[in-house]
Amino acid sequence: MKLWQEYVRDSVRDVGRLKELLHLGEEETEKLETIAARYPVCVNPYYLGLIDPEDKQDPIRKMSVPDFLEFSEGGSADTSGESENTVIQGMQHKYRQTVLILSTDVCAMYCRHCFRKRMVGLSSEETAVHIPKMAEYVRSHPEINNVLVSGGDAFMNSNAVIEEYLRSFGEIPTVDFIRFGTRTPVTLPQRITGDDGELPELLKRYGRKKTVIVVTQFNHPREITEEALEAVNLLWECGCVVRNQTVLLKGVNDRPEVLAELMNRLTANRVLPYYVFQCRPVEGVKNQFQVPLARGVEIVDRAKAAMNGQSKAFRYVMSHPTGKIEILGQRGERMLFKYHQAKYEKDQGRIFEKQIGEGQCWLGEI
């Protein structure tokens, strides 16, 4: 058994063990067990070791340990309309040039802010099992020039399955690059560094034929550990491009100085800023992690003032059912937005403004 598999095997999957490790009280434990029955718990020993057990407000704890707010009312299961964009079991085609593959429902740990809580830890119809059929779909749609393999966590697939994705889509001439969506550099870097070189060798071998981009998610500076940076460096040595998508999370990175430190350190360590996402109004997430839009704009603008041009090379966006909408900023009492990517042709590049109410965190119908 490989080191990373041992970490997965030894993951904490019940609140009873968390009680011992994080010094939870009896009443708190009982309430968290009720939450965990609906939204499963899974924290591997590596990521668990980043938590300060004495700090109830620890940002790593917030992202990995259940909270009472997960049972508060509001939110929906599918905030971006993923189900309506499914063209093959496990494959979505929302944007003209891109297909998204939900390759697995397995993660190295279960993030409490996950926008796919509807599938994490559960058997899901969104799990990809039809790679040949998916490859044929891409071949028959030459407008598709990139494939995003996500999940769950794409790197929690076996090396054999990852190779099948690389081989199947790497052979298609109209595909320019393949992306893998994975938090393993953050939550389980041993998947990359402790894999006996098999996964890095796969990425290196197929990367000679087709560009491979690894899109990860660092949300707090404390996640940037020596182990994480070792994984990032190994990915670059394999020829992969490493990019980062941060989610703006209340109580985690919703202070300008924290967001600025995160982006500056990532850039200094060859992790290229890509997006800062507005947290989605997901059921079990909305009331715990969402930051109001007006506050989000203020945080991002103040953080950018402390960044150089490379560190601030990201877009502050929301993944709306109609597309990825860039949040441009305030203009008086209204807020400016622009479609960065659009599902419908009529919205391509469209700029619009909306009256944003106090405490409003999302856009409804546009």
Phi, psi and chi 1 to 4 in degrees:
 res  aa     phi    psi   chi1   chi2   chi3   chi4
   1 MET       -  133.8 -177.4  176.5  -72.2      -
   2 LYS   -78.4  160.3  -63.5  172.4 -177.2  176.1
   3 LEU   -55.8  -45.3  178.2   61.1      -      -
   4 TRP   -66.2  -33.0   71.1  -88.4      -      -
   5 GLN   -68.6  -32.7  -67.5  171.8  -36.9      -
   6 GLU   -65.5  -41.0  -67.2  179.1    7.6      -
   7 TYR   -61.2  -42.3  -85.1  109.7      -      -
   8 VAL   -65.1  -44.5  172.5      -      -      -
   9 ARG   -59.3  -37.9  179.0 -162.4   63.6 -167.0
  10 ASP   -91.1   11.9  -63.4  -24.1      -      -
  11 SER   -62.1  146.4  -66.4      -      -      -
  12 VAL   -79.4  121.5  174.2      -      -      -
  13 ARG  -123.7   10.6  -61.4  177.3 -174.6  -86.5
  14 ASP  -144.0  151.4   64.3   84.9      -      -
  15 VAL   -67.7  -25.8  175.2      -      -      -
  16 GLY   -57.7  -41.7      -      -      -      -
  17 ARG   -72.5  -35.9  -73.2 -171.6   62.3 -165.4
  18 LEU   -62.6  -34.9  -73.3  177.5      -      -
  19 LYS   -56.4  -44.3  175.7 -175.5  177.1 -177.9
  20 GLU   -69.6  -42.9  -59.5  171.4    7.0      -
  21 LEU   -75.5  -32.7  -63.9  166.4      -      -
  22 LEU  -112.9   10.1  -59.4  179.2      -      -
  23 HIS    58.0   51.3  -42.6  -50.7      -      -
  24 LEU   -80.9  146.9  -55.5  177.3      -      -
  25 GLY   -79.7  168.2      -      -      -      -
  26 GLU   -63.3  -46.2  -68.4  -67.4  -20.4      -
  27 GLU   -65.3  -43.4 -176.4  178.7   -4.6      -
  28 GLU   -62.1  -43.2 -177.0  179.4   11.4      -
  29 THR   -60.2  -44.2  -59.0      -      -      -
  30 GLU   -62.0  -42.8 -175.3  177.1  -23.6      -
  31 LYS   -67.6  -40.9  -70.9 -178.3  178.3  178.8
  32 LEU   -68.6  -30.6  -64.6 -172.3      -      -
  33 GLU   -64.8  -35.4  -76.0  175.8  -20.0      -
  34 THR   -65.6  -42.2  -56.9      -      -      -
  35 ILE   -65.1  -44.9  -65.4  167.8      -      -
  36 ALA   -64.9  -24.3      -      -      -      -
  37 ALA   -65.7  -27.2      -      -      -      -
  38 ARG   -97.7  -43.3  180.0  170.9  179.5 -179.4
  39 TYR  -117.7   97.9  -58.8  122.6      -      -
  40 PRO   -56.2  154.6  -24.9   34.1      -      -
  41 VAL  -104.6  136.9  173.8      -      -      -
  42 CYS  -157.0  112.3  178.0      -      -      -
  43 VAL  -131.9  117.2 -166.2      -      -      -
  44 ASN   -76.0  159.9   68.3   66.7      -      -
  45 PRO   -57.9  -35.0  -26.2   35.0      -      -
  46 TYR   -62.5  -53.0  165.5   77.4      -      -
  47 TYR   -69.4  -35.8 -160.8   75.5      -      -
  48 LEU   -60.0  -34.1 -172.0   64.6      -      -
  49 GLY   -68.6  -11.8      -      -      -      -
  50 LEU   -84.2  -11.2  -57.1 -176.7      -      -
  51 ILE   -81.7  136.6  -61.5  174.5      -      -
  52 ASP   -85.2  107.7  178.1   -3.7      -      -
  53 PRO   -65.0  -15.9   23.0  -33.4      -      -
  54 GLU   -90.7   -7.7  -54.7  -57.5  -33.8      -
  55 ASP  -109.4  106.5 -177.2    4.7      -      -
  56 LYS   -65.4  -22.8  -65.7  -77.0 -171.8 -179.6
  57 GLN  -101.1   14.6  -58.3  -56.5  -44.9      -
  58 ASP   -56.7  128.9 -178.7   89.0      -      -
  59 PRO   -65.0  -33.1   21.0  -32.4      -      -
  60 ILE   -68.9  -39.0  -49.4  -59.7      -      -
  61 ARG   -60.7  -44.1  176.5 -178.8  178.8  135.5
  62 LYS   -59.4  -34.7  -75.5 -178.2  177.2  -67.9
  63 MET   -82.2  -10.5  -72.3 -173.7  -78.5      -
  64 SER  -130.3  -15.4   54.2      -      -      -
  65 VAL  -111.1  136.5  175.8      -      -      -
  66 PRO   -56.0  154.1  -23.9   33.7      -      -
  67 ASP  -138.2  149.6 -173.5  -84.9      -      -
  68 PHE   -55.4  -32.3  -53.2  142.8      -      -
  69 LEU   -64.7  -16.1  -73.7  171.2      -      -
  70 GLU   -65.5  -19.3  -67.5 -178.3   49.4      -
  71 PHE   -98.3    4.9  -94.7    7.5      -      -
  72 SER   -74.3  155.4   56.3      -      -      -
  73 GLU   -73.0  154.9  -66.2 -177.3    1.5      -
  74 GLY   109.7  159.5      -      -      -      -
  75 GLY    94.9  169.1      -      -      -      -
  76 SER  -135.4  165.7   61.8      -      -      -
  77 ALA   -77.8  -33.2      -      -      -      -
  78 ASP  -131.6   92.6 -176.6    1.6      -      -
  79 THR   -84.3  -13.8   60.8      -      -      -
  80 SER  -112.2    8.4  -61.2      -      -      -
  81 GLY    70.1   34.6      -      -      -      -
  82 GLU   -62.9  -40.0  -69.5 -165.8  -35.6      -
  83 SER   -61.7  -36.2   57.9      -      -      -
  84 GLU   -76.5  -10.1   66.4 -174.6   41.3      -
  85 ASN  -101.8    5.0  -62.6  -52.2      -      -
  86 THR   -75.4  126.6  -62.1      -      -      -
  87 VAL  -109.8  -27.1  -69.2      -      -      -
  88 ILE  -140.8  150.1  -64.0  173.4      -      -
  89 GLN   -51.9  116.9 -176.4  176.9  -12.9      -
  90 GLY    92.6   -7.2      -      -      -      -
  91 MET  -123.5  133.4  175.3 -175.8  -86.0      -
  92 GLN  -117.6  145.6  -60.0  170.1   21.9      -
  93 HIS  -133.3   88.1 -170.5 -171.9      -      -
  94 LYS   -98.0  -45.0  179.5  175.7 -178.9  178.4
  95 TYR  -102.9  142.1  -57.0  121.6      -      -
  96 ARG   -51.4  -45.1 -174.6  174.0 -175.7  -87.6
  97 GLN   -90.6   -3.9  -63.1   91.0   -9.9      -
  98 THR  -129.7  138.4  -55.1      -      -      -
  99 VAL  -115.1  145.1  -70.4      -      -      -
 100 LEU  -113.1  129.2  165.5   66.0      -      -
 101 ILE  -114.5  122.0  -62.5  172.4      -      -
 102 LEU   -88.1   89.0  -59.2 -179.3      -      -
 103 SER   -78.6  -18.7   62.9      -      -      -
 104 THR  -162.5  159.5  177.6      -      -      -
 105 ASP  -105.6   14.3   61.0   -0.4      -      -
 106 VAL   -99.5  139.3  177.2      -      -      -
 107 CYS  -130.1  160.8  -69.0      -      -      -
 108 ALA   -74.1  -24.6      -      -      -      -
 109 MET  -157.3  158.5   56.7   85.4   67.5      -
 110 TYR   -98.6  106.4  -64.6  162.4      -      -
 111 CYS   -69.4  132.9  -60.9      -      -      -
 112 ARG   -69.6  -19.3  -51.8  -42.9  -64.8 -180.0
 113 HIS   -95.7   10.7   60.7  -83.4      -      -
 114 CYS   -60.0  132.9 -179.2      -      -      -
 115 PHE   -86.3   -2.2   68.9   89.8      -      -
 116 ARG  -112.9   39.6  -68.9 -166.8 -179.6  118.1
 117 LYS   -58.4  -21.5  -83.4 -169.0  159.3 -173.7
 118 ARG   -66.2  -19.1   67.0 -168.9 -169.3  -82.2
 119 MET  -119.9  -18.0   67.1  177.7  -73.6      -
 120 VAL   -62.0  129.4  166.0      -      -      -
 121 GLY    75.4    3.5      -      -      -      -
 122 LEU  -123.3  157.3  -55.2  171.8      -      -
 123 SER   -69.1  129.0  175.9      -      -      -
 124 SER  -134.8  141.4  171.4      -      -      -
 125 GLU   -70.5  -12.4  -67.2 -177.2   -5.6      -
 126 GLU   -80.9   -7.7  -66.3  174.4  -31.5      -
 127 THR   -68.6  130.5  -58.7      -      -      -
 128 ALA   -77.2  126.0      -      -      -      -
 129 VAL  -133.4    5.9  -67.2      -      -      -
 130 HIS  -124.7   56.3  -56.9  -59.3      -      -
 131 ILE   -58.1  -47.4  -63.1  176.6      -      -
 132 PRO   -58.2  -41.5  -24.9   36.1      -      -
 133 LYS   -65.9  -38.1 -169.9  174.4 -179.1 -178.9
 134 MET   -64.4  -44.6  -66.6  175.3 -178.3      -
 135 ALA   -61.3  -38.7      -      -      -      -
 136 GLU   -65.1  -38.1 -178.4   55.2   37.1      -
 137 TYR   -60.8  -44.7 -179.6   89.1      -      -
 138 VAL   -65.1  -41.4  173.4      -      -      -
 139 ARG   -60.3  -35.4  -74.3 -177.6 -176.0  -83.0
 140 SER   -84.6   -2.0   65.2      -      -      -
 141 HIS  -126.2   80.5  -69.5   75.4      -      -
 142 PRO   -63.0  -12.2   20.5  -31.7      -      -
 143 GLU   -71.5  -18.2   73.0  -85.6   13.8      -
 144 ILE   -78.4  115.8  -62.4  171.0      -      -
 145 ASN  -114.3    4.1   62.1   21.3      -      -
 146 ASN  -154.8  152.1   74.7  103.3      -      -
 147 VAL  -123.5  129.5  174.7      -      -      -
 148 LEU  -108.9  114.0  170.8   56.1      -      -
 149 VAL   -96.7  113.2 -175.9      -      -      -
 150 SER  -128.1 -149.6 -173.4      -      -      -
 151 GLY  -171.3 -135.0      -      -      -      -
 152 GLY    34.9 -146.2      -      -      -      -
 153 ASP  -125.6  119.3 -168.3  -54.1      -      -
 154 ALA   -59.2  -33.8      -      -      -      -
 155 PHE   -82.0    1.3  -82.6    4.7      -      -
 156 MET   -87.9   -2.4  -66.5  -55.5  -70.6      -
 157 ASN   -69.6  159.5  -74.3  -63.5      -      -
 158 SER   -67.5  159.7   68.3      -      -      -
 159 ASN   -60.3  -34.3  -69.6  -23.3      -      -
 160 ALA   -63.6  -41.5      -      -      -      -
 161 VAL   -69.6  -41.9  170.0      -      -      -
 162 ILE   -59.8  -42.0  -68.6  172.6      -      -
 163 GLU   -62.8  -36.9 -179.1  171.4   15.7      -
 164 GLU   -64.4  -39.1 -177.0   63.7   15.6      -
 165 TYR   -63.9  -46.8  -79.3  112.7      -      -
 166 LEU   -61.4  -43.5  -71.4  165.6      -      -
 167 ARG   -68.8  -49.4 -176.1 -166.9   63.6   77.2
 168 SER   -62.8  -45.5  -62.9      -      -      -
 169 PHE   -89.0  -23.3  -65.7  106.4      -      -
 170 GLY   -68.6  -19.9      -      -      -      -
 171 GLU   -86.3   -6.4  -67.0  174.5  -10.7      -
 172 ILE   -88.7  116.5  -58.3  174.8      -      -
 173 PRO   -59.8  -32.3  -20.9   31.7      -      -
 174 THR   -80.0   -8.7   51.2      -      -      -
 175 VAL   -86.9  120.8  171.8      -      -      -
 176 ASP   -85.3  -34.6  -65.3  -28.7      -      -
 177 PHE  -157.2  160.2   56.7   88.8      -      -
 178 ILE  -119.2  130.5  -59.4  168.7      -      -
 179 ARG  -108.0  144.3  -74.1 -178.3  -74.4  168.0
 180 PHE  -118.7  122.3  -73.0   94.2      -      -
 181 GLY   -90.0  114.9      -      -      -      -
 182 THR  -151.5  137.8  173.2      -      -      -
 183 ARG   -98.2    4.7  -95.0 -153.9  103.8 -166.0
 184 THR   -60.3  -33.3   55.9      -      -      -
 185 PRO   -58.6  -25.0  -26.0   36.7      -      -
 186 VAL   -94.8  -48.3 -176.2      -      -      -
 187 THR   -97.1  -22.6   60.2      -      -      -
 188 LEU  -154.7   67.4 -171.8   63.4      -      -
 189 PRO   -60.4  -20.2   18.9  -31.0      -      -
 190 GLN   -63.6  -19.8  -65.1   80.3    8.4      -
 191 ARG   -60.5  -29.8  173.3   64.3  176.8  104.5
 192 ILE   -97.7  -43.8  -61.7  161.4      -      -
 193 THR   -87.0  -26.2   61.1      -      -      -
 194 GLY  -110.3   36.6      -      -      -      -
 195 ASP  -105.7   18.5 -170.5   44.2      -      -
 196 ASP    58.1   22.1  -60.3  -30.0      -      -
 197 GLY    80.1    0.7      -      -      -      -
 198 GLU   -68.9  -50.7  -67.9 -180.0   19.7      -
 199 LEU   -64.5  -48.5  177.2   57.5      -      -
 200 PRO   -55.9  -39.9  -28.5   36.9      -      -
 201 GLU   -64.9  -39.6  176.3   54.6   33.9      -
 202 LEU   -59.8  -49.3  -85.5  178.9      -      -
 203 LEU   -61.7  -39.6  -62.9  170.8      -      -
 204 LYS   -67.4  -44.6 -174.4  174.7 -177.2  178.5
 205 ARG   -65.2  -48.4  176.3  156.8   33.1  101.8
 206 TYR   -77.9  -24.0  -75.5   93.2      -      -
 207 GLY   -67.7  -18.3      -      -      -      -
 208 ARG   -70.5  -22.7  -65.0 -169.5 -174.2  105.3
 209 LYS   -99.1  -32.4  -56.5  174.2 -176.0  177.2
 210 LYS  -146.8  133.7 -166.1   78.3   67.8  174.2
 211 THR   -58.5  132.8  -62.4      -      -      -
 212 VAL  -114.6  125.5  175.6      -      -      -
 213 ILE  -115.0  128.2  -59.2  174.8      -      -
 214 VAL  -103.1  117.9  173.9      -      -      -
 215 VAL  -106.0  115.9 -178.0      -      -      -
 216 THR  -116.7 -171.9 -168.7      -      -      -
 217 GLN  -145.8   89.6 -174.1 -168.4  123.0      -
 218 PHE   -88.9  128.3  -73.2   89.6      -      -
 219 ASN  -113.3  -15.5  -70.4  -38.0      -      -
 220 HIS  -146.5  144.4 -166.9  -84.1      -      -
 221 PRO   -55.4  -29.4  -26.6   35.0      -      -
 222 ARG   -70.7  -12.9  -77.2 -160.1    9.2 -125.5
 223 GLU   -78.4  -13.7  -66.4  178.1  -41.0      -
 224 ILE   -85.6   79.6  -52.3  174.8      -      -
 225 THR   -96.1  172.3   64.2      -      -      -
 226 GLU   -60.8  -39.7  -69.9 -176.7    8.1      -
 227 GLU   -65.0  -41.3  -66.1   90.7  -20.1      -
 228 ALA   -64.2  -43.0      -      -      -      -
 229 LEU   -68.5  -31.9  -67.6 -179.9      -      -
 230 GLU   -62.4  -41.3 -177.3 -177.2   -4.8      -
 231 ALA   -65.3  -43.3      -      -      -      -
 232 VAL   -61.1  -45.9  167.3      -      -      -
 233 ASN   -62.9  -38.2  -70.9  -26.5      -      -
 234 LEU   -66.0  -38.9 -174.4   53.1      -      -
 235 LEU   -62.0  -42.8  -71.2  170.0      -      -
 236 TRP   -64.1  -40.1  -83.3  102.7      -      -
 237 GLU   -62.5  -27.6  -71.0  171.5   10.6      -
 238 CYS   -78.9   -6.6  -63.8      -      -      -
 239 GLY    95.4    4.6      -      -      -      -
 240 CYS   -79.3  150.4  -61.8      -      -      -
 241 VAL   -94.3  133.3  176.7      -      -      -
 242 VAL  -113.0  121.2 -175.7      -      -      -
 243 ARG  -124.7  160.6  -53.7 -157.5   69.4  178.0
 244 ASN  -127.7  136.4 -169.8   70.4      -      -
 245 GLN  -117.7  110.9  -62.3 -176.9  157.0      -
 246 THR   -94.1  144.6  -69.2      -      -      -
 247 VAL  -105.5  128.9 -175.7      -      -      -
 248 LEU   -73.3  115.9 -173.1   61.8      -      -
 249 LEU  -126.9  126.9  -60.3  169.1      -      -
 250 LYS   -60.4  130.7 -176.8  168.0   61.8  177.5
 251 GLY    82.4   -1.9      -      -      -      -
 252 VAL  -116.8  -58.2  175.3      -      -      -
 253 ASN  -137.8   25.6   53.9   20.8      -      -
 254 ASP   -90.7   34.6   59.8  -23.7      -      -
 255 ARG  -125.2  135.2  -70.5 -175.4  -69.0  137.8
 256 PRO   -53.9  -40.1  -25.2   33.8      -      -
 257 GLU   -67.6  -31.9   62.1  -88.5   22.3      -
 258 VAL   -72.2  -46.0  172.9      -      -      -
 259 LEU   -63.6  -40.3 -169.9   60.5      -      -
 260 ALA   -65.0  -44.3      -      -      -      -
 261 GLU   -61.2  -42.5  179.8 -173.4   -5.5      -
 262 LEU   -58.5  -51.9  173.9   65.4      -      -
 263 MET   -66.6  -39.9  -65.8  -57.5 -179.6      -
 264 ASN   -64.5  -42.4  -75.1  -24.1      -      -
 265 ARG   -70.2  -37.5  -72.9 -174.8   57.9 -169.4
 266 LEU   -62.5  -46.8  -72.2  174.3      -      -
 267 THR   -62.2  -40.4  -55.3      -      -      -
 268 ALA   -63.8  -22.0      -      -      -      -
 269 ASN  -112.3   26.0  -72.5  -75.2      -      -
 270 ARG    67.0   29.4  -61.4 -167.2  -66.2  176.1
 271 VAL  -109.0  111.3 -178.8      -      -      -
 272 LEU   -85.7  123.7  -51.4  178.0      -      -
 273 PRO   -60.1  136.9  -23.0   34.6      -      -
 274 TYR  -123.7  -63.2 -176.1   24.5      -      -
 275 TYR  -135.9  153.1  -70.1  127.0      -      -
 276 VAL  -114.1  117.0  168.4      -      -      -
 277 PHE   -92.9  136.4  -84.2  107.7      -      -
 278 GLN   -67.4  128.5  177.1   71.4    0.0      -
 279 CYS   -60.5  135.7 -177.4      -      -      -
 280 ARG   -80.3  151.3  -52.1 -176.0 -162.9 -154.8
 281 PRO   -80.1   61.0   30.8  -35.3      -      -
 282 VAL   -82.5  143.8  178.1      -      -      -
 283 GLU   -58.4  128.0 -174.9  179.2   56.0      -
 284 GLY    86.3    1.1      -      -      -      -
 285 VAL  -128.9  -42.8  173.3      -      -      -
 286 LYS   -45.1  -55.1  175.1 -178.2  177.3 -179.9
 287 ASN   -78.7  -12.8  -63.0  -43.3      -      -
 288 GLN   -91.3  -38.4 -176.8  178.6   -1.1      -
 289 PHE  -120.1  -17.0  -71.1  110.1      -      -
 290 GLN   -69.0  139.6  -86.8 -158.5  -54.6      -
 291 VAL  -108.2  133.2  175.6      -      -      -
 292 PRO   -54.9  145.8  -25.9   35.1      -      -
 293 LEU   -57.7  -44.3  -74.6  164.1      -      -
 294 ALA   -61.7  -41.0      -      -      -      -
 295 ARG   -67.9  -39.1  174.7   63.8  179.5  148.4
 296 GLY   -60.2  -43.5      -      -      -      -
 297 VAL   -61.1  -43.3  165.4      -      -      -
 298 GLU   -62.7  -43.6  178.6 -173.0    4.7      -
 299 ILE   -62.2  -48.1  -68.1  166.1      -      -
 300 VAL   -63.3  -44.6  169.7      -      -      -
 301 ASP   -64.2  -43.3  -74.6  -13.8      -      -
 302 ARG   -68.6  -35.6  -72.7  175.8   57.6 -169.2
 303 ALA   -66.2  -42.8      -      -      -      -
 304 LYS   -61.6  -29.8  -77.6 -173.3  172.6 -176.7
 305 ALA   -64.1  -19.7      -      -      -      -
 306 ALA  -104.0   12.2      -      -      -      -
 307 MET  -116.6  154.9  -59.9  178.7 -159.1      -
 308 ASN   -83.4  177.7   59.6   48.8      -      -
 309 GLY   -60.9  -32.8      -      -      -      -
 310 GLN   -74.3  -41.4  -64.4  -57.7  -52.2      -
 311 SER   -65.8  -32.0  -60.7      -      -      -
 312 LYS   -93.2   15.8   66.7  176.4   71.2  171.2
 313 ALA   -82.7   53.1      -      -      -      -
 314 PHE  -131.6  166.8   63.3   83.2      -      -
 315 ARG  -115.7  137.9  -63.2  175.2 -169.1  -92.4
 316 TYR   -88.8  112.9  176.6   32.0      -      -
 317 VAL  -136.1  165.1  -58.1      -      -      -
 318 MET  -125.1  142.1   68.9  167.4   62.6      -
 319 SER   -91.2   94.4  -84.9      -      -      -
 320 HIS   -94.7  155.9 -168.5  -91.3      -      -
 321 PRO   -53.1  -27.3  -29.7   36.5      -      -
 322 THR   -91.6   -5.7   59.5      -      -      -
 323 GLY   149.3 -179.4      -      -      -      -
 324 LYS   -85.9  117.8  -80.8 -166.6  178.7   66.7
 325 ILE  -109.2  119.9  -60.5  173.6      -      -
 326 GLU   -77.3  133.5 -174.5  172.5    2.6      -
 327 ILE   -93.6  102.9  -55.5  162.5      -      -
 328 LEU   -80.5  -38.6  -62.9  175.1      -      -
 329 GLY   145.4 -179.6      -      -      -      -
 330 GLN   -85.2  146.6  -65.9  -86.8  171.3      -
 331 ARG  -137.2   93.5 -173.0  165.9   72.6  172.3
 332 GLY    68.7 -126.7      -      -      -      -
 333 GLU   -92.1    2.1  -64.5 -178.3   -5.5      -
 334 ARG  -112.3  166.1  -61.0  175.9   72.8   80.4
 335 MET  -125.2  139.8 -171.5  168.5  -73.3      -
 336 LEU   -96.2  139.7  -75.5  172.6      -      -
 337 PHE  -134.3  158.6  -59.5   88.5      -      -
 338 LYS  -147.5  135.5 -179.5  179.7 -179.3  178.3
 339 TYR   -70.0  116.2  -83.3   94.6      -      -
 340 HIS   -84.2  -40.0  176.0   56.5      -      -
 341 GLN  -137.4  143.1  -76.0 -174.5  -61.5      -
 342 ALA  -130.6  142.0      -      -      -      -
 343 LYS   -72.7  -37.5  178.9  177.7  179.0  178.3
 344 TYR  -108.8  141.9  -54.3  110.5      -      -
 345 GLU   -57.8  -35.4 -172.0   61.8   33.4      -
 346 LYS   -63.4  -20.1   66.1 -179.4  178.4   62.2
 347 ASP   -97.6   -5.3  -70.7  -34.9      -      -
 348 GLN   -54.8  117.8  -62.5  -70.1  -10.4      -
 349 GLY    70.8    7.4      -      -      -      -
 350 ARG   -70.4  132.5 -179.9  164.7   72.2   88.9
 351 ILE  -101.8  136.2  -62.9  173.9      -      -
 352 PHE  -147.9  165.3   62.5   95.8      -      -
 353 GLU  -129.4  152.6   63.2  178.4    0.9      -
 354 LYS  -138.7  146.2  -73.0  -77.5 -174.2  179.5
 355 GLN   -75.7  122.7 -178.1   80.4   35.1      -
 356 ILE  -109.1  121.3  -60.0  -61.9      -      -
 357 GLY   -75.1  161.4      -      -      -      -
 358 GLU   -62.2  126.3 -176.7  178.3   -5.4      -
 359 GLY    82.8   -0.4      -      -      -      -
 360 GLN   -69.2  132.9 -176.5  174.6  -20.8      -
 361 CYS  -117.1   -5.1  -60.5      -      -      -
 362 TRP  -154.8  164.4 -159.1 -108.9      -      -
 363 LEU  -103.3  139.2  -65.8  178.2      -      -
 364 GLY   -86.8 -135.4      -      -      -      -
 365 GLU   -68.7  142.2  -68.7 -171.1   12.5      -
 366 ILE  -116.6      -  -60.5  172.2      -      -
